[in-house]
Amino acid sequence: MPRSGTLIAYGRRIERVVAHLAAHLDEPLDLDRLAGVACFSPYHFHRIYRAMTGETAADTLRRQRLMRAAAELVRDGAAMPAIARRAGYGSVAAFTRAFGQAYGIAPAAYRRQGRLVPPRTASNEPEASMDDVIIRELSPVRVAALAHRGPYTAIGSTFDRLAAWAGPRGLMGPDARYFGVYYDDPDSVPADRLRSDACVTVGPEVTGDGDVRIIEIAGGTHAVLRHQGPYAELEGAYRRLYRGWLPTSGREPADRPCFEEYLNDCKTLPPAEWLTDICLPLA
């Protein structure tokens, strides 16, 4: 098989592993089982996974669990020991250390604040002001899209699957752009029925393959709100956009879904530095 064909075949096998990890976040890491999912020898699977993804399978599982924990701390009323156990830690102290290393703040303090940066007032979340939102004319973007079903805060695992598909095809270069398209209101639709797409930009020569389809994110006039911080806090940014800015803007939303563009790398930067543009299409 040509080298490019081998890379693509390896990517498909690693994608199966990433999907398996996402579906079994609450189970212990079984590297032999993962090697079987990928149909690689256990003697070589770990090196292949790290070479293809840039991290170990344990790193992927730890990162996805901590991202879920951050969402639970912001949104849910679960007790800290339960969140620690779901994240794979035997004690709250161990979870606190791991969360603090990743997020730069203790989980209890993160829960009290509801975000990495405390609100400007003690009792009210700041609204998005006219100065926070920029009206921009955006060009249409051609992307490869992989559907995600379920909580929006769990779409990271679908991006990992998309990366396993795109990497061997040479689509993860420095000029690649990453988007999430969100079709439903998470306050109105049950979490298990939420629809979204994880997307990466592609050229005209790229075609869909299997679960990956080619779509166009429409251009036009958009209200853009830049969010800095963990993805678990994006819902608060949406509330500020819709509650604080849109009603006073004199603008009407278009009949197209919102999307997000992820401007830097969540694998190499601390969550406090993650940048996301929330793009609301306007009529």
C-alpha positions in Angstrom: 0.0 0.0 0.0 1.4 3.5 -0.8 2.6 5.6 2.1 -0.4 7.9 2.0 -2.8 5.0 2.0 -1.1 3.5 5.0 -1.3 6.8 6.9 -5.0 7.1 6.1 -5.6 3.5 7.3 -3.7 4.2 10.5 -5.7 7.3 11.0 -9.0 5.4 10.7 -7.7 2.9 13.3 -6.7 5.6 15.7 -10.0 7.3 15.2 -11.7 4.1 16.4 -9.6 4.3 19.6 -10.5 8.0 20.2 -14.2 7.2 19.8 -13.9 4.2 22.1 -12.3 6.4 24.8 -15.0 9.0 24.5 -17.7 6.3 24.9 -16.0 4.8 27.9 -14.7 7.8 29.9 -15.8 6.2 33.2 -13.9 3.0 32.7 -10.3 2.2 33.6 -7.8 2.6 30.9 -7.1 -0.8 29.3 -4.2 -0.4 26.8 -4.4 -3.9 25.6 -8.1 -3.4 24.8 -7.4 -0.2 23.0 -4.7 -2.0 21.0 -7.4 -4.5 20.0 -9.8 -1.7 19.0 -7.1 -0.3 16.7 -6.0 -3.8 15.5 -2.4 -3.0 16.4 0.0 -5.2 18.4 0.1 -4.1 22.1 3.9 -3.9 21.7 3.5 -1.1 19.2 0.1 0.5 19.8 1.4 3.1 22.4 4.1 4.5 20.1 1.8 4.6 17.1 -1.0 6.4 19.1 1.5 9.0 20.4 3.0 9.5 17.0 -0.4 10.0 15.4 -2.0 12.2 18.0 0.9 13.9 19.8 -0.1 12.5 23.2 -0.6 9.2 24.9 -4.0 7.5 25.2 -3.8 8.2 29.0 -3.3 11.9 28.2 -6.3 11.9 25.9 -8.5 10.2 28.6 -7.2 12.6 31.3 -7.8 15.7 29.2 -11.4 14.6 28.2 -12.2 13.7 31.8 -11.0 17.1 33.2 -12.9 19.0 30.5 -16.1 17.1 31.5 -15.3 17.8 35.2 -15.0 21.6 34.4 -18.4 21.5 32.8 -19.9 19.6 35.8 -18.4 22.2 38.2 -20.0 25.1 36.3 -23.4 23.5 35.5 -24.2 20.7 37.9 -24.8 20.4 41.6 -22.9 17.1 41.9 -20.8 16.7 45.1 -17.1 17.1 44.7 -16.2 13.5 45.6 -18.6 12.3 42.8 -17.0 14.6 40.2 -13.5 13.5 41.4 -14.5 9.8 41.0 -15.9 10.4 37.5 -12.7 12.1 36.5 -10.8 9.0 37.5 -9.3 10.2 40.9 -9.4 8.2 44.1 -9.7 11.3 46.3 -10.8 14.9 46.2 -7.2 15.9 47.0 -5.8 14.1 44.0 -8.5 15.6 41.8 -7.8 19.1 43.2 -4.1 18.8 42.4 -4.8 17.6 38.8 -7.5 20.2 38.1 -5.3 22.9 39.6 -2.4 21.9 37.4 -4.6 22.0 34.3 -6.8 25.0 35.1 -4.7 27.1 37.5 -7.4 27.2 40.1 -8.8 24.7 42.7 -12.1 23.1 41.6 -14.0 24.5 44.6 -12.9 28.0 43.7 -13.7 27.4 40.1 -17.2 26.3 41.0 -17.8 29.3 43.2 -16.7 31.7 40.5 -18.4 29.8 37.6 -15.5 30.9 35.4 -11.7 31.3 35.6 -12.0 35.1 35.7 -14.4 36.2 38.5 -17.3 38.4 37.4 -16.9 42.2 37.8 -19.6 42.3 40.4 -20.1 39.8 43.3 -23.7 38.9 42.4 -24.2 39.5 38.6 -22.5 38.0 35.6 -21.3 40.8 33.3 -23.3 41.4 30.2 -21.8 41.5 26.7 -21.6 45.2 25.9 -21.7 46.9 22.5 -17.9 47.2 22.7 -17.4 43.5 23.3 -19.2 42.4 20.1 -17.7 43.2 16.7 -19.9 43.1 13.5 -17.9 41.4 10.8 -18.4 40.3 7.3 -17.2 36.7 7.1 -16.3 34.7 4.1 -17.8 31.2 3.5 -15.6 28.4 4.7 -15.4 24.9 3.2 -14.9 22.3 5.9 -14.8 18.6 6.6 -17.4 18.0 9.3 -17.9 15.1 11.7 -21.3 15.0 13.4 -21.4 15.1 17.2 -24.5 14.0 19.1 -24.9 14.8 22.8 -23.7 17.5 25.2 -21.8 20.3 23.5 -19.2 20.2 26.3 -18.2 16.7 25.1 -17.5 17.7 21.5 -13.8 17.6 22.2 -13.8 13.9 21.7 -15.3 14.3 18.2 -12.6 16.8 17.4 -10.0 14.2 18.4 -11.7 11.7 16.0 -11.7 14.4 13.3 -7.9 15.0 13.9 -7.3 11.3 13.5 -9.0 11.4 10.1 -7.4 14.7 9.0 -3.9 14.2 10.2 -2.9 11.4 7.8 -4.4 13.4 4.9 -2.1 16.4 5.6 -5.0 18.6 6.7 -3.7 19.6 10.1 -1.1 22.2 9.0 -0.4 25.6 10.4 -3.1 27.2 8.1 -5.9 24.8 9.2 -8.8 26.4 11.0 -11.2 24.7 13.4 -14.9 25.3 13.8 -17.8 23.9 15.8 -21.3 24.4 14.3 -24.2 24.2 16.9 -27.7 23.5 15.7 -29.8 23.5 19.0 -30.3 25.5 22.1 -28.9 23.4 25.0 -31.4 25.0 27.4 -34.3 23.7 25.3 -33.2 20.4 23.8 -32.3 17.3 25.9 -28.5 16.9 26.2 -28.5 13.5 24.5 -30.3 15.0 21.4 -28.1 18.1 20.8 -26.7 18.3 17.3 -23.3 19.8 16.4 -20.4 19.4 14.0 -16.7 19.4 14.6 -15.0 20.9 11.5 -11.6 21.6 10.0 -11.0 23.7 6.8 -10.2 21.8 3.6 -9.4 22.7 0.0 -11.6 22.0 -3.1 -9.7 18.7 -3.8 -10.8 17.0 -0.5 -13.9 14.8 -0.6 -15.9 13.3 2.2 -15.1 9.8 3.5 -17.3 7.6 5.7 -18.8 9.7 8.6 -16.9 12.8 7.5 -18.8 15.0 5.1 -17.9 18.2 3.3 -20.1 21.3 4.1 -19.9 25.0 3.7 -20.2 27.3 6.7 -22.0 30.3 5.2 -20.5 33.7 5.1 -22.2 37.1 5.6 -22.7 39.5 8.4 -22.0 38.1 11.9 -21.9 39.4 15.4 -18.6 38.0 16.9 -17.9 37.8 20.6 -14.4 36.6 21.6 -14.3 34.4 24.6 -11.1 33.7 26.5 -11.0 30.7 28.9 -12.2 27.1 29.1 -14.8 25.8 26.7 -16.9 24.8 29.7 -17.6 28.5 30.2 -18.9 29.2 26.6 -22.5 28.9 27.6 -22.1 31.9 29.9 -20.7 33.9 26.9 -23.7 32.9 24.8 -26.1 34.1 27.6 -24.3 37.4 27.6 -24.5 37.7 23.9 -28.2 36.9 23.6 -29.3 38.6 26.8 -27.1 41.6 27.0 -26.2 42.5 23.4 -28.7 41.2 20.9 -31.9 42.8 22.4 -30.3 46.3 22.4 -28.4 45.9 19.1 -31.2 46.7 16.7 -30.2 43.6 14.7 -32.1 40.4 13.9 -30.4 36.9 13.8 -30.4 35.1 10.5 -32.0 31.7 9.9 -28.6 29.9 10.3 -26.9 28.2 13.2 -24.3 29.8 15.4 -20.7 28.6 15.1 -17.5 28.9 16.9 -13.9 29.2 15.7 -11.2 27.9 17.9 -8.2 30.2 17.6 -5.5 28.4 19.4 -4.5 24.9 20.6 -6.1 23.5 23.7 -3.6 20.7 23.8 -0.5 23.0 24.3 -2.0 26.0 26.1 -3.6 26.3 29.6 -7.4 26.6 29.6 -7.1 30.2 30.7 -5.5 31.1 27.4 -8.0 29.3 25.0 -9.5 31.7 22.6 -12.9 31.2 20.9 -14.9 33.4 18.5 -18.6 32.9 18.9 -20.2 33.9 15.6 -23.9 34.8 15.5 -25.2 35.2 11.9 -27.3 38.3 11.3 -30.1 39.0 8.9 
